[in-house]
Amino acid sequence: MEYSVRPLMRRALLAAVVVIAAAPVAPVQASSPPPAIDASAWYLVGQDGALLAERNERQQRPIASITKLMTAIVVIEHAGLSDIVRVSPLAAGVGESTVYLRAGEELTIATLLRAMLVRSANDAAEALALDVGKGSTARFVALMNTKGEELGLTDTNFENPHGLDTRGHVSSARDTTTLVRYALGIPFIRDALSRSTVSLPGGRVFPTTDDLLVSWPPLVGGKTGHTRGAGWSQAAAAAARGATVYGTVLGSDTRSSRNDALEQLLAFGLTQYRPVTVIDASRTYAEAETGYGRPVVELVAPRSVARSIRRGVPLVERVVAPSSVALPVRKGQRLGRVEVYEQNELVASSNLVAAAAVSEPGLLGKARWFVTQTAENFLGIVT
């Protein structure tokens, strides 16, 4: 069922605010509470920023390779994607998740970013940090923390560019959700996180660490993370039926339980939104008088507009239309406007146009109308 409104429109100058709350089409509340999530902390928001679910969302804890989202953001802001990086022995020596970079090889910033985001390569993260930091990882980490302050990540402190367990390197489920939402707004990062493999020169091909990317179609992209201190974690986004939600799970016990927890969390978020025809081209929004006994002009929207609306949130419609219009009226002539708001935020708007043409009568037609009106008025006085 979709929301719709069919209020009675007075034939007057309208600046009416209509709340969409008729019984059969009122907004539907969330059908169920959030599912049980197998993680130490989680956080979920909708595309409108609404909080949908949380647990221990401000708890500071290690976030492992989710860190690399901030590394990518800082690199893109301070270097060109086509710039060349010479891999240092220090970067090549970083262990755990790697793409086996060799000291002295030269790769573009773009290639290293994809290796870091898709394969979660620690050596690529270190190479990028040393390049942008002019040989100093500490200098690069300072840029990460400055960007974190700019984004409002008040629970977050970075100590390295890759996320390996280090004292004081922490964030929260709330902050990492804010981080992934911002990161996915950057086209290069969004594209990289949507890839199932990454290729490096020499025929090196590595699969993504994101299991849900290849097994669960709604996933837009995200960043996985795992260390002993962080457990199995991920921050990601999912989209379906015009809605997008962003969420994080931190501290699951296993890789599979992390995947299940994230899928359950994001799937729940998507159920909280539904497609709604907020502007309906089949509906008459207002009527305007024309004079001389000619038909009224029906004002309609040229086309329907659909939006994804959160359940339980009322919509407010504002229609502005004239009480009367001068003849002739052309079909499609702009004569008014309709706007639809969700909690004071404009979600859709459209001009209102004449549904049909109404011609202006000639002199004989006007004279006949005046005679008829005069006769009716005289009869009314007499009676």
Secondary structure as the mmCIF struct_conf table of DSSP 4:
data_model
#
loop_
_struct_conf.conf_type_id
_struct_conf.id
_struct_conf.beg_label_comp_id
_struct_conf.beg_label_asym_id
_struct_conf.beg_label_seq_id
_struct_conf.end_label_comp_id
_struct_conf.end_label_asym_id
_struct_conf.end_label_seq_id
HELX_LH_PP_P HELX_LH_PP_P1 PRO A 7 ARG A 10
BEND BEND1 ARG A 11 ALA A 12
STRN STRN1 LEU A 14 ILE A 20
HELX_RH_3T_P HELX_RH_3T_P1 ALA A 23 VAL A 25
BEND BEND2 ALA A 26 ALA A 26
HELX_LH_PP_P HELX_LH_PP_P2 PRO A 27 ALA A 30
BEND BEND3 SER A 31 SER A 32
HELX_LH_PP_P HELX_LH_PP_P3 PRO A 33 ALA A 36
BEND BEND4 ALA A 39 SER A 40
STRN STRN2 ALA A 41 GLY A 46
TURN_TY1_P TURN_TY1_P1 GLN A 47 ASP A 48
STRN STRN3 LEU A 51 ARG A 55
BEND BEND5 ASN A 56 ASN A 56
TURN_TY1_P TURN_TY1_P2 GLU A 57 ARG A 58
STRN STRN4 ARG A 61 ARG A 61
HELX_RH_3T_P HELX_RH_3T_P2 ALA A 64 THR A 67
HELX_RH_AL_P HELX_RH_AL_P1 LYS A 68 HIS A 78
BEND BEND6 ALA A 79 ALA A 79
TURN_TY1_P TURN_TY1_P3 LEU A 81 SER A 82
STRN STRN5 ILE A 84 ARG A 86
HELX_LH_PP_P HELX_LH_PP_P4 VAL A 87 SER A 88
HELX_RH_AL_P HELX_RH_AL_P2 PRO A 89 ALA A 92
TURN_TY1_P TURN_TY1_P4 GLY A 93 GLY A 93
BEND BEND7 GLU A 96 SER A 97
TURN_TY1_P TURN_TY1_P5 ALA A 103 GLY A 104
STRN STRN6 GLU A 106 THR A 108
HELX_RH_AL_P HELX_RH_AL_P3 ILE A 109 VAL A 118
BEND BEND8 ARG A 119 ARG A 119
HELX_RH_AL_P HELX_RH_AL_P4 ASN A 122 VAL A 132
TURN_TY1_P TURN_TY1_P6 GLY A 133 GLY A 135
HELX_RH_AL_P HELX_RH_AL_P5 THR A 137 GLU A 150
TURN_TY1_P TURN_TY1_P7 LEU A 151 GLY A 152
TURN_TY1_P TURN_TY1_P8 THR A 154 ASP A 155
STRN STRN7 ASN A 157 ASN A 157
BEND BEND9 GLU A 159 HIS A 162
TURN_TY1_P TURN_TY1_P9 ARG A 167 GLY A 168
STRN STRN8 VAL A 170 SER A 171
HELX_RH_AL_P HELX_RH_AL_P6 ALA A 173 ALA A 183
TURN_TY1_P TURN_TY1_P10 LEU A 184 GLY A 185
BEND BEND10 ILE A 186 ILE A 186
HELX_RH_AL_P HELX_RH_AL_P7 PRO A 187 LEU A 193
TURN_TY1_P TURN_TY1_P11 SER A 194 SER A 194
BEND BEND11 SER A 196 SER A 196
STRN STRN9 THR A 197 LEU A 200
TURN_TY1_P TURN_TY1_P12 PRO A 201 GLY A 203
STRN STRN10 ARG A 204 PRO A 207
BEND BEND12 THR A 209 THR A 209
HELX_RH_AL_P HELX_RH_AL_P8 ASP A 211 SER A 215
TURN_TY1_P TURN_TY1_P13 PRO A 217 PRO A 218
STRN STRN11 LEU A 219 THR A 227
TURN_TY1_P TURN_TY1_P14 ARG A 228 ALA A 230
STRN STRN12 GLY A 231 ALA A 240
TURN_TY1_P TURN_TY1_P15 ARG A 241 GLY A 242
STRN STRN13 ALA A 243 SER A 252
BEND BEND13 ASP A 253 THR A 254
HELX_RH_AL_P HELX_RH_AL_P9 ARG A 255 THR A 271
TURN_TY1_P TURN_TY1_P16 GLN A 272 GLN A 272
STRN STRN14 TYR A 273 ILE A 279
TURN_TY1_P TURN_TY1_P17 ALA A 281 SER A 282
BEND BEND14 ARG A 283 ARG A 283
STRN STRN15 THR A 284 ALA A 288
STRN STRN16 GLU A 289 GLU A 289
BEND BEND15 GLY A 291 GLY A 291
TURN_TY1_P TURN_TY1_P18 TYR A 292 GLY A 293
HELX_LH_PP_P HELX_LH_PP_P5 ARG A 294 VAL A 296
STRN STRN17 VAL A 297 VAL A 300
BEND BEND16 PRO A 302 ARG A 303
STRN STRN18 VAL A 305 ARG A 310
TURN_TY1_P TURN_TY1_P19 ARG A 311 GLY A 312
STRN STRN19 LEU A 315 ALA A 321
BEND BEND17 SER A 323 SER A 323
STRN STRN20 SER A 324 SER A 324
HELX_LH_PP_P HELX_LH_PP_P6 ALA A 326 ALA A 326
BEND BEND18 LEU A 327 LEU A 327
HELX_LH_PP_P HELX_LH_PP_P7 PRO A 328 PRO A 328
STRN STRN21 VAL A 329 VAL A 329
TURN_TY1_P TURN_TY1_P20 LYS A 331 GLY A 332
STRN STRN22 ARG A 334 GLU A 342
TURN_TY1_P TURN_TY1_P21 GLN A 343 ASN A 344
STRN STRN23 GLU A 345 ALA A 354
BEND BEND19 ALA A 355 ALA A 356
STRN STRN24 VAL A 358 VAL A 358
HELX_LH_PP_P HELX_LH_PP_P8 SER A 359 PRO A 361
HELX_RH_AL_P HELX_RH_AL_P10 LEU A 363 VAL A 382
#
